[in-house]
């Protein structure tokens, strides 16, 4: 069996594996506003994350109509009320009324729950929902005062589902800033390491390089481009729907792979192609921060934005540091260089085409 055939078979097997899922585990957010007489909880999550626990397809036709989504609102509110345990001043409290549920155009649900609490000094939250969701799902909690000013933030996960907060302790702000920076740094690293579509695009770009500086040029142009659109999209300056961005990202993978097959290891203007397509990938990165709605906060927007981007770059550099020496070694072997580039590019094109179909006609 030739090397080309082996690479092709590996690509076909890849399509059937879980690796073909190009999206990291889900994200959701909780905003707690501590008022004079009550605590308001606003919870945002993707509907697909809880469809298994609050079924919406009542007629079992594999499609959820607007009427079915509306009919499911009481079940969604009930589920969230059961899964969020709140203690105020060491006393468990129940929602004052069934929660209100609204949906947005991004297929997210927004649930509001109100709890009685006057002069609250100590707050404890447990998000039991994280035990139901896939491993790796994270939930960003923001705590605000009655005026809407953020004074505490924490990222929850399955291993750490609780938040305990002494509202009278004003010294917590500095610790919150440091915790937020580390949380979003880790989130950025996880997003790029599990963002297989972004990594495959970068691999296709770097597969034509033979040495350090051409690779650095490509990585730099990609970084600059996606950093621009990551910031603009996260701050709601530019908004492109995911129904356009996700298929387009898959299309960029196919394009670069096909160019590698046709032009070999001497494509012209690769850095400008990288910059143009990198702008689109930035919108994909921004979907994480937009799910968490960081731009709606009154403060602290730059900390998660910068640390998340730094995490992406750190993960990207770490992956490149491992992969590039292998690419250069293979590309500098005359007998196998052409087979390596074209064989890998065929595999990349197949995977990219699968993702494109999955995000359009199969979605």
N, C-alpha and C positions, 0 to 999 in steps of 0.2 A: 504494500500500500504506500503510495507516494505521500510526501509531506502535504502537498496541496489537498489530496483527498482526505487526509486526517484532519486538516484544518476545517474543511467543508463539513465533515461529519460532526466535528465538535460544535460548529455553529448551529447545525440542525438540532443537536441535542440540547443546546443552550436555549433554543426557543421553547422547549418543553419543560424547562426547569423553572424554579421559582426566581432564578436570577433575571428572567425575562420581565419580571415586574420591576419597572424602573422607578418606583416611588418608595420613599422611606416610610416608616410607620407614621401613623396619624398624629395630628396636633389638635389641641382644643384650648380654650381659654375660659377663665373665670374672673369676673370683676366683682369685688365686694365693696359696696359703698356704705360706710358706717354713718348713719344719720343720728339725729337727736333722739328719736323714738323707735327707729327700726333699722334693720340691716337689709339692703337690697343686693341680691345676687343675680348677676347677668352671666349666663353660661352660653358659650358659642362652640359649636362642633359641626362636623360634616355629617349629613344625614346617613351616609353610607356606613359610618362608624357604629351606628346603633340600630340599623334596620333589623338586625337579627334579634334584638331585644324588644323592639317596638315595631312589629311587622306592619307594613303599610299596604302591601299588595293583597287586598282583601279578596279580590276575584281570581287570584292566582294566574293571571295572564302574563306574568313576567314583566309587566310595565306598571309604574306607579303614576296614576293620573292626578291632576290637581285636586279633584274631589277626594281621592283616597288620602292624599297628604293632609288635607284639611281635617278629614275624619280621624286621622291618627294623632292630632294635636293633644287631646286629653291623655292618651297613652304615653306620649313623649314627655309631657309635663309630669305625669305620675312617676315614670321611670327616673327622671332626674331628681324629683323630690325624695325618692327612696334612696338614691345613691349618694346624695350629698348630706353628710351628717355635720350639723353645726351646733356647737356648744357656745353659749354666751355666758360669761362669768361662771363657768363650770356647770351650767345647766343646759341640758339638751332642749332645743327649741324646734318646733314644727312650722312649716309655712303657714302664713295667715290665711291663705286661700290657694286654690289650685293655680299653678303657674301659668303665665301667659306665654304662648309660643308663636313665633313668627319665622318665616323662611325668607331667604334672600335669593338673588339671581345666581349665586355661586353654589346653590344647593346646600347651603348651611342652615342650621336651625339656631335660633336665638331664644333662649328660655329665661324668663324673669321669675324669681321667687322672692317673696318678702317675709321677713322674720321680725317678730316683735323684740325690741331690745332698747331699753332706755338707760343712758349713761353707761354704756358697755365699757369695761376696763380690760377684759381678757377675751380673746377670740380663739376658737379652735375649729378647724375645718378638716374633715376627712373626705376625700373623693374616692368612694368605693367603686365608682364607675371604672377606674383605671384597672381594677382586677378583671373586669369583663372584656376590656379592649385588648388588642394585640400587644404582645411584648414589645416594648420600645415606645409605645404611645406616651406622649408628654402633654402636660397641661400647665399653662402659664397662668399664675394667679396674681392679680393686681388688687391691692387694697387701697381704697381712697377714703378721704374724710367727707364730711357733709358738703363741703364746697366743691368737691370733685377733684381735689389735688391728690396725686399718688404719693403715698409715703411708705409702701412696702410691696415687694415683688418676690415671687419664688416660683421655680419650675418644679412641678411635681411629676413623679413617675410611679410605676408599679411598686418599686422598692421603697419609695418615700411618698406616701399618699397624704401626709398630714401637714398642716400648717398650724403653729401655735404662736400667738402674737399678744404681747402686752401692750395695749394701746397707749398706756401712760408713759412708755419708755421712748423718749424722743431720740435716744442715741442709736437707734436701729438703722437710721438712714444710710450711714456710711457702709455698714455691713450689707445692706440691701444693694447698694450700687456695685459692690465687689461681687456679690452673689449673682446679680443680673449679668454682669460682664462674663463671668465664668460659665453661667448657664447657656448664654447665647454663643459663646465661643465653642463650647462642646456641641451645641446644636448645629453650628456651621460645619464643624468637622464631620459629624454624623451624616449631615445632609449630602455632602460631597462624596463621602465614602460609600454611602448607600444609594447615591444618585447615579445609577449605572448608565443612564442615557448621557449625562454630562461627561462621565469618565470615558465612555466609548467614543464620544465626539472628540475629546481631547486626545485619546489614543490614535484615532484616525488621522488627526492633524500631525501628531508627532511621529507617526510611523514612517514618514519620508525623510526624517532627519538622520544625520550621520555623526553629528558632533554637538558640543555644548551650546555655542552661540545661536545657531538657528533654532534650537529648541527653546532657549531663553526668550528669543524674540517672539515666538508663537505664544508661549505662556504669558508673556507680558501683555501682548495685544489682547489676549483672551481675558486676562484679569482686568485691564482697563475698561474694556467694553462691558463686561457683565457687572462691574462695579457701578458704572453709570446708570444702567437701567435698573439694577437692584435698588439703588437709592431713590430714583425717580418713581418707581412703581411702589416701593414700600411706603413712601410719603404721599402716595395718591396724586402725584403730579401727572403721571401717565398711567392709563388703565387699559390693558389688553386682556380680553377674556381667555381663560385657560383652554377653552374649546379651540382657540386659534393657536395659542402658544405651544401647547403640548404636541399637537401633530407637526407643527413647524419645526420643533426641536428634533423630532424623529426624522423629518425630511432633511435637516442639515447633516445628520449622520450619514444618510444614504448618499447625499451629494458629495461629501468629502471622500467617502469610500469609493464611489464610482470614479471620481477624479483621480484617485490613487491608481485605480486599475487602468485608466486610459492614459494618463500622463506619466505614470511611474514615479520615480523619486525626484523629479525636477519640475514640480508645478510652479507656475509663476504667480507672484503676488499672494502667496499663502498667508502672510501676516494680515493683509487687508481682508481676505476672506474670513480669517479668524476673527477679526474685529467686527465685521458685519454680522456674522452669525452669533458671535459672543453677546451682542446686544439682545438678541432673542433669548439666549440662555439666561441672561440676567433676569428677565421676566419670570422664568421658571424658578430661579432661586428666590425671587421676591414673594412667590406664592406662600412660602412658609411664614414670613413676617406678616403678610396680609391676612392669613388665617388667624394670627394672633392679634391683629388689629393694633399694632404698636403706634400707628400714626394718629390714633384717636386720643392718645394720652396727652396730658397737659405738660408733661416733662419726661425726661429720660428717654427720648426717642433716639438720640444719637448713640447712647451706650449700647442698646441691643443691635442697632444697625451696624455700627462699626465692629463690634465684637463678633457678630454673626459673619460679616464679610471676612474678618481676619481668620475665623475658623475655617471658612471655605478655602481661603488661600493656603492656610497651613496644611489642610488635608490634601489639597491639590499638589502642593510641593512634595509632600511625603510620598504620595502615589507616584509622582513623576520621578522622584529619586530612586524608586525601586524599579520602575519600568524602563526608564530611558537607557540605562547601561545594557539591558538585554536587547533593546531595539538597535542600539549602535553596534553591538557585537554582531548581531545577525545581518544588519545592513552592510557591514564592512567585510562580510564573507562573500566574495564574488559569486561563488557557485550557488548559493542559496538565497542571496539578497532579493532577487526578483520574485522567486517563488514565495518567500516570506511576505513581501509587501502585497503581492496580488492575492495570495491565499488568505491572509488576514483581512484584506479589504473586502473580499467576497463574503466572508463571515460577518464582518461589520455591516455591510450593506443588507444582508439577510435579516439580521437582528433589527436594524433600523427600519426596514420595510415592515417587519412584523409589528413593531411598536406603532408605526404610522397607521396600519390597518386597524390595530387594536384601539387606537384613539379616534378613529373616524368611523368606518363602516362596521367594525366589530364592537365599538363602544356602546 
